[in-house]
Amino acid sequence: KLPPRVAGLYDKYSLKKEEHEDMDGAWTEEYYQFVKAGKTIFKVYLEEGKVSAISLLPGSSFIKTPDGFYVGYPAQKLYQQKKMQWEYYLSEPEAFATSGHYTYGVAATDAKTNSMDQLIGFKPNAKVSIITYR
């Protein structure tokens, strides 16, 4: 049950289950998907019937973390302000860094790397593409 104060954040929500399979076997991803004005704005992931994470997605720019960051925030500015340890893997869709309970993601295609493929910043127009709370 959601508190009344969040009612204006979304228009509707639905429970989703996705089947996945990888080299470790099959598994089910279960989450609530929240929609506002036709866009999925956030997902609430479940593990064993309990909330395990909340991910803010594009379209949720009106929702901010306590530090004032949001999806769509300039990635280079976040990189300079937070001084977090960023993880970057060529095989992943995002470069990411964690501060407290929040993990910030930026599209890997927006990353700037040196010749050793180490993250050294983001392209000037790069934006935060996802924020996950755990």
N, C-alpha and C positions, 0 to 999 in steps of 0.2 A: 504494500500500500504506500502510495506516494503522499508526501505532505502537501497540503493545499497551496503553499507558497510557490511550488514549482509548476502549478497547473498552467500558467501562462507561457511556459517555455516551449510547449509542444501542442500540436493539434490532435495527434493520435499516437498510439503505440501498439506494437504487436510482438508476440513471442515468436522467435525464429529458432530453428534448429538446422544446422548444416552438418552433413556427414563429410569427414575428411579421412584421407588415408595417406600415410607416409611410410617410410621404411621401418618405423616402430610399430605399425599396425593402424587399425581404424579407430577413430575417435569422433565424438560428437561435440560440436561447438553450440552452446545454447546462450541466447542473449535476447534482451528486449531492444527493439529498434524504435526510436522516437523520431517522429516526423513533424516538421513545421513548414507550412507553405509548399508542400510537395517534396521537400528535401529531407533526407536522413541527416539529422543534426547531431545525434549522439546515440551510443549503444551502451547498454548496461549488461555486462557479461556475468554469467552465472557459473558457479562450480558447486556441485552437490546442492543445488537449490538456494545458494547464498550468493550475494553480490561479490564478485572477485575483482572487477575493474569497471571503470566508466571511461569511455573514449569520446571526446568531443571531435566532431568531424566538420569539414567545410560546410558552411551555412550556419554554424553555431557561434559566429564571431561576436554575438551579443552576450555570450557567457564568458566571464573572465575568472582566472584563478585569483586567489587572494593577493598575489603579487602584481596583478593587472595584466597578465599575459592572456592571449586568446588565439584561436585558430585564425590565421591570416596576419598575425603579428610579424613584422619584419624579422626574418631569420638572422640576418647579420647583426641587428641590434640586440636580439636575445643572446646571440653568441658572445657579444662584447660585454653585455650587462651581467650575465649570470656566471661567466667563467666556469662552466661545467665541463666535465670530462665527456666528450662526445665519442660515440661509437660509430664507426662507418665500415660497412662491408659491401664490397661490390655486388654481392648476391642479394642484398636486402633492398626493399623499396625505399627505405628511409634511413637517414642518419638520425641518431637519437641520443638524448642525454637525460639524466634523471637528477632532480633536485627535490628532496623531501619525498612526498607521495606522488609527485608529478613527473611524468616522462614526456618530453617534448620531441616531436618528430618533424623532420623536414625532408622533402623528397630528395632522394639520393642524386637525382639529375641536377639538383640545385646546389650540390656541394662543390666546393673548391678544394682540390687536393694538390699535394706536391708530387714530385716524381716517385716517391715511395708509397703513393696512395694513402697518405695520412691526411686527415681532414684539417684544413687550415682556415676554413671559413665558408661563407656561402656567397652565391652570386648576388649582385645588388638588388635584384627584384624578387629574391627567394622569400617565401612566407612559411610560417609554421603550418604544417598540414594536418597535424593531429596532436592532441594532448590527452594523455591517459592518466587517470587517477587510480592508484592502488592503495 
